[in-house]
Amino acid sequence: MIHRTSGSHACPTRLAVALSLVLSLPAVAAVAAPVQARDYAWTQTATRAVDISRASLTGSVADTAPMPIVVALKLRNEKLLDDYIVEQQRPGSVAYHQWLTSEESTENFAPTADQAQAVADYLTGMGYANVEIAANRLLVTADGTAGTARRAFNTDFARVASKNGDDVANVRDAQVPAFLGGIVQGVYGLQTLNRMHTYSRDPQPLGAAKGRHGGASVTATTNYYFPHQFQTVYHAGNTPNGRSTAVAIIGWGSMTKSVSDLAHYESDYGITAVPTSVVTVGRTSRDNSGEGEWALDAQAIVGISGGVKSLTFYASYSATDANLLNTINRAVSDDTAKVVDMSWGGCETSASFADAQFKIGVTQGQTFSASSGDNGAYACGSIPNGNGSYGTQRGVSDPANSPYVIAVGGTTLTTDASQNYVGEVAWPYGGGGVSGYEAKPAWQSALSGSYRQLPDVAFDADWDNSPIAYYLSASGTRSAGYYLNGGTSLASPLFVGAWARLESAHGNGIGFAPKALYAYSSSYPFHDVTQGQNGPTATYYSAKAGYDNTTGWGSFDIQAANTFITNTPGFVSASN
């Protein structure tokens, strides 16, 4: 049965009844005592060797090189977890939209305290320092060196040249002793070569001439939008603002200027200030390269939502998988934000590194939104020109590939002189396609194939023809003022703000977005995008009526969506 915490507000029997479909739970295997290193029988983890076949080797990695790690632990009772997610989304179930607290999800689906401690003890015994078990027991973090990692995970490393200058990559799969094989999912921090990046471009300053929106325009043809004007574009109408829903942004580096830039924008346009906070996860970083991105995210969210209950900036130390996994896990463990924006990603090389965290988030009623990418259907291989160009290999982005996030693609937007919606076509560089690793979730059962398809929805992303105008403070050679930008880094926060608005209108009772959107796709008020493509040829992929791998189901009219949800029993509430 599902265990309830004593302080839960919920009916004490609802989950036990809902999950009686699971007749028995697997017993938790006992953890064998550690043995001496010479006696270890090694077993595989999900962390594979990095492909460096096309990389330039620059040398070996010294044993003394710092290498902090994050060990991801396996979910417990995962079959029960999967069944419960189905029940949470099935109208008529007594578990329908009954979200777990973080304490409840930890008690039922995280490794036991003894299992997590066994991993921590092993790391300590191998020489790691500052070993910490996350509050929800899904991760164990530790500080060590390359030499410690070689011994602890039976792997090795190479130093390689990259666009970042110099990076490290594990050249053998990471392994753990057999007695930890049933506990450890993967080991992160063993490579820095494959990093995530934001999906936008360098911001372009507005010119001096007055534009159609009362601001300045770059050219006479540029039709740009200040954040709050997206309320008109996507027709928020009489839908309440989002001020009953807590929202978060996950990124990296310094976020203090992004917070102050949001406040400046709010002051400029008379918007009631949204309460903000910065949560630094791990070490404090001085990297300010993403400040413009997080400012765009925050202003887009606040602008289209009309304001949210609170906006938390979760600041990872860097854009590596290890640091971002730790940060995502913190947002899940905190269980404060109902909708979470991730305007970044990287080429999919496996199942998403944060699937376990996203899955737990679903049980807690959280929706994580991920940009689908700015390289169209060709998100992998060599991408010499970065965002706004195609790579050499077809592929999709991680974490947008996860079945437990909503992947947001990009469109080119057209409006009339009063910013009323006219139409959208597929933005040529909006990410989309079919995952090579993630199985198709139940809510995509009507789609062809066996693997996860994306995007799920799409919003404005075209930085040339329909960009956002947002405030940036002075930095380096940049003067303070309003700048233009876009990419799916704009599309994702637009969805987040629109969804926060709908959550607020319905008592934060909607929860994970994709299941309902797919279930009601034939009648939900989507703007079906039927023109354009996201590849250099029409082969991959072209927009069409219904779902497609360029824009998913499209964007939506917010007021019409609110009316539809109100008039559709089963979208939020269900009769048992």
Secondary structure as GFF3:
##gff-version 3
##sequence-region A 1 576
A	DSSP	alpha_helix	14	18	.	.	.	ID=ss1
A	DSSP	three_ten_helix	37	39	.	.	.	ID=ss2
A	DSSP	beta_strand	42	44	.	.	.	ID=ss3
A	DSSP	beta_strand	56	59	.	.	.	ID=ss4
A	DSSP	beta_strand	69	73	.	.	.	ID=ss5
A	DSSP	alpha_helix	78	88	.	.	.	ID=ss6
A	DSSP	alpha_helix	102	109	.	.	.	ID=ss7
A	DSSP	alpha_helix	113	125	.	.	.	ID=ss8
A	DSSP	beta_strand	129	133	.	.	.	ID=ss9
A	DSSP	beta_strand	139	143	.	.	.	ID=ss10
A	DSSP	alpha_helix	146	153	.	.	.	ID=ss11
A	DSSP	beta_strand	157	162	.	.	.	ID=ss12
A	DSSP	beta_strand	165	170	.	.	.	ID=ss13
A	DSSP	beta_strand	175	177	.	.	.	ID=ss14
A	DSSP	three_ten_helix	178	180	.	.	.	ID=ss15
A	DSSP	beta_strand	184	188	.	.	.	ID=ss16
A	DSSP	beta_strand	197	198	.	.	.	ID=ss17
A	DSSP	beta_strand	204	205	.	.	.	ID=ss18
A	DSSP	three_ten_helix	227	229	.	.	.	ID=ss19
A	DSSP	alpha_helix	230	233	.	.	.	ID=ss20
A	DSSP	beta_strand	242	252	.	.	.	ID=ss21
A	DSSP	alpha_helix	256	268	.	.	.	ID=ss22
A	DSSP	beta_strand	276	281	.	.	.	ID=ss23
A	DSSP	alpha_helix	291	305	.	.	.	ID=ss24
A	DSSP	beta_strand	308	316	.	.	.	ID=ss25
A	DSSP	alpha_helix	321	334	.	.	.	ID=ss26
A	DSSP	beta_strand	339	342	.	.	.	ID=ss27
A	DSSP	beta_strand	344	347	.	.	.	ID=ss28
A	DSSP	alpha_helix	355	363	.	.	.	ID=ss29
A	DSSP	beta_strand	367	371	.	.	.	ID=ss30
A	DSSP	beta_strand	397	398	.	.	.	ID=ss31
A	DSSP	beta_strand	406	415	.	.	.	ID=ss32
A	DSSP	beta_strand	421	426	.	.	.	ID=ss33
A	DSSP	beta_strand	433	439	.	.	.	ID=ss34
A	DSSP	three_ten_helix	442	444	.	.	.	ID=ss35
A	DSSP	beta_strand	451	454	.	.	.	ID=ss36
A	DSSP	beta_strand	457	460	.	.	.	ID=ss37
A	DSSP	beta_strand	468	472	.	.	.	ID=ss38
A	DSSP	beta_strand	481	485	.	.	.	ID=ss39
A	DSSP	alpha_helix	488	505	.	.	.	ID=ss40
A	DSSP	alpha_helix	513	519	.	.	.	ID=ss41
A	DSSP	beta_strand	526	527	.	.	.	ID=ss42
A	DSSP	beta_strand	555	556	.	.	.	ID=ss43
A	DSSP	alpha_helix	558	566	.	.	.	ID=ss44
###
